[in-house]
Amino acid sequence: MKSHPNRTAADYSPTSGLGRGWIAKARRQKRANPYAPRKGMNRPPGWKPAATLAALFVLAATALGGAGQFEASSNRIGKTPTLARPATEGQPYQASTSKLLSALAQLESGGNSQAKGRAGEVGEMQCLPSVWRAATSLPLSAATNPITARAVAIAIIESRTGKRLDQLTPRQVAIAWHSPAKLNGNKLTREQSQYVQRYQNLCTR
């Protein structure tokens, strides 16, 4: 069934005669050989891929709300964050990625995606403009989007530690975000220790 140059996408809707014929042919081919490539099934005019940028962000949001296996595709975010590869057996999970990110957002801004700090920090993660620009080419205004802010936060933390977020303990995450200079094991100040303790408490709730 070849598409006709004078027909539109509406002519191939599931309720039209052409649409029903198109669907029936696809089902017959699949029943005959489920693994064979679908030959002769040209896309009708007006066809558009379903995997739009919005759909990808919905996937990312689902991942954040579920098992939490979500990470940036690289240490510098360009346009769209991607789902993380599954963790291999034997890797320690101190807390889910979702829990780590949610606790960080709660500690930094109370979970307020529109929050602005005195030093110019933006979004629920309260990311400094200079840190944001070093991690991503996205505009700073994108930090008010919780999904984008969390993807960039992952990239920043992983870049600072050299490890995947789901391999880090809550203590390591807190130090990497708040006091990266102390990742070498130097003693934390009282204020830094209090920050780490508050973060660890949030991760256990």
C-alpha positions in Angstrom: 0.0 0.0 0.0 1.9 3.0 -1.3 1.1 6.5 -0.1 -0.5 8.8 -2.7 0.9 12.3 -3.3 -2.6 13.8 -3.2 -3.6 12.3 0.1 -3.1 13.8 3.5 -2.5 12.3 6.9 -6.2 12.5 7.7 -6.9 10.0 4.8 -4.9 7.4 6.8 -6.6 7.9 10.1 -7.6 4.6 12.0 -11.3 5.4 11.3 -10.9 5.8 7.5 -11.0 3.0 4.9 -7.4 3.6 3.9 -6.4 3.7 7.6 -8.1 0.4 8.4 -6.5 -1.2 5.3 -3.1 0.1 6.4 -3.5 -1.3 9.9 -4.8 -4.7 8.6 -1.8 -5.1 6.3 0.6 -4.3 9.1 -1.0 -6.9 11.3 -0.9 -9.5 8.6 2.8 -8.9 8.0 3.5 -9.1 11.7 1.6 -12.4 12.2 3.4 -13.9 9.2 6.8 -13.1 10.5 7.1 -10.9 13.6 10.9 -10.4 13.1 10.9 -9.5 9.4 11.5 -5.9 8.3 8.3 -4.2 7.2 8.7 -3.7 3.5 6.3 -1.7 1.4 5.0 0.1 4.5 5.8 3.7 3.5 4.8 6.3 6.0 1.7 8.3 4.9 2.0 12.1 4.1 2.1 14.3 7.2 3.6 11.6 9.4 5.6 13.0 12.3 7.7 11.1 14.9 6.1 10.7 18.3 9.4 11.1 20.2 9.4 14.8 20.4 11.5 16.8 22.8 8.5 17.1 25.2 8.1 13.3 25.2 11.7 12.9 26.1 11.3 15.3 29.1 8.2 13.3 30.2 10.4 10.2 30.1 13.0 12.0 32.2 10.3 13.0 34.7 9.0 9.5 35.0 12.5 8.2 35.7 13.1 10.8 38.4 9.8 9.9 40.1 10.4 6.2 39.9 13.5 4.2 40.5 15.5 7.3 40.0 18.0 5.9 37.5 18.6 9.1 35.7 21.7 10.9 34.6 23.1 13.4 32.1 24.4 12.1 28.8 27.7 13.7 29.5 29.3 16.0 32.1 28.2 19.0 30.0 24.5 19.2 29.2 23.7 20.4 25.7 20.0 20.1 25.0 18.2 17.0 26.3 19.0 14.8 29.3 18.9 11.1 28.8 18.0 8.0 30.8 20.9 6.4 32.6 22.2 3.0 31.8 21.3 0.4 34.4 23.7 -0.1 37.2 25.7 -3.2 37.1 25.5 -5.9 39.7 27.7 -5.3 42.8 27.7 -1.5 42.7 26.7 0.0 46.1 23.5 1.9 46.3 23.5 4.2 49.3 20.3 6.0 48.3 18.3 6.2 45.1 19.2 8.9 42.6 15.7 10.4 43.0 16.1 10.5 46.8 19.5 12.2 46.5 18.2 14.9 44.2 15.0 15.5 46.1 16.9 15.9 49.4 19.3 18.3 47.7 16.5 20.4 46.3 14.7 20.4 49.7 17.9 21.5 51.5 18.9 24.2 49.0 15.5 25.9 48.4 12.7 23.9 50.1 11.9 22.5 46.7 11.1 25.9 45.2 12.1 25.9 41.5 11.7 29.6 41.3 14.0 30.4 44.2 16.7 33.1 43.8 19.7 33.5 46.1 21.6 36.6 47.2 24.6 35.6 45.2 22.5 35.0 42.0 21.8 31.3 42.7 18.8 30.1 40.6 16.3 27.3 40.9 15.6 24.5 43.3 19.2 23.5 43.3 20.4 27.1 43.9 23.1 26.8 41.2 25.5 29.7 40.9 25.5 31.3 37.4 29.2 30.6 36.9 28.8 26.9 37.9 25.8 26.6 35.6 27.6 28.1 32.6 30.6 25.8 33.1 28.3 22.7 33.1 25.9 23.5 30.3 25.2 25.6 27.2 21.6 26.0 28.3 20.5 29.5 29.4 20.4 30.2 33.2 16.7 30.6 32.9 16.5 26.9 32.3 17.5 26.3 35.9 13.9 27.1 37.0 12.8 23.9 35.2 13.2 21.1 37.9 14.0 18.4 35.4 16.7 20.4 33.7 18.1 21.7 37.0 18.4 18.1 38.3 20.1 16.9 35.1 22.6 19.7 35.3 23.2 19.0 39.0 24.0 15.4 38.2 26.5 16.5 35.6 28.2 18.9 38.1 28.4 16.3 40.9 29.6 13.5 38.6 32.2 15.9 37.1 33.5 16.8 40.5 33.7 13.3 41.9 34.5 11.3 38.8 31.7 8.8 39.8 28.1 8.2 38.9 25.6 9.7 41.2 24.2 6.3 42.2 27.7 5.2 43.4 28.0 8.1 45.9 27.0 8.2 49.5 24.8 11.1 50.7 27.8 12.5 52.5 29.9 12.5 49.3 27.0 14.2 47.4 26.7 16.9 50.0 30.4 17.7 49.9 30.6 17.6 46.1 27.7 20.1 45.8 28.4 22.4 48.8 32.2 22.1 49.4 33.9 20.5 46.4 37.3 21.7 47.6 37.0 19.3 50.5 36.5 16.2 48.4 40.2 15.5 48.9 39.5 14.5 52.5 40.4 17.8 54.2 38.5 18.6 57.4 35.1 20.3 57.0 34.3 23.6 58.8 31.5 23.6 61.3 29.1 25.2 58.8 30.0 22.6 56.1 29.6 19.7 58.6 26.2 21.0 59.6 25.2 21.2 55.9 26.3 17.6 55.4 24.4 16.4 58.4 21.2 18.1 57.4 21.5 16.6 54.0 22.0 13.1 55.4 19.0 13.5 57.6 16.8 14.4 54.6 18.1 11.4 52.7 16.9 9.0 55.4 13.4 10.4 55.7 
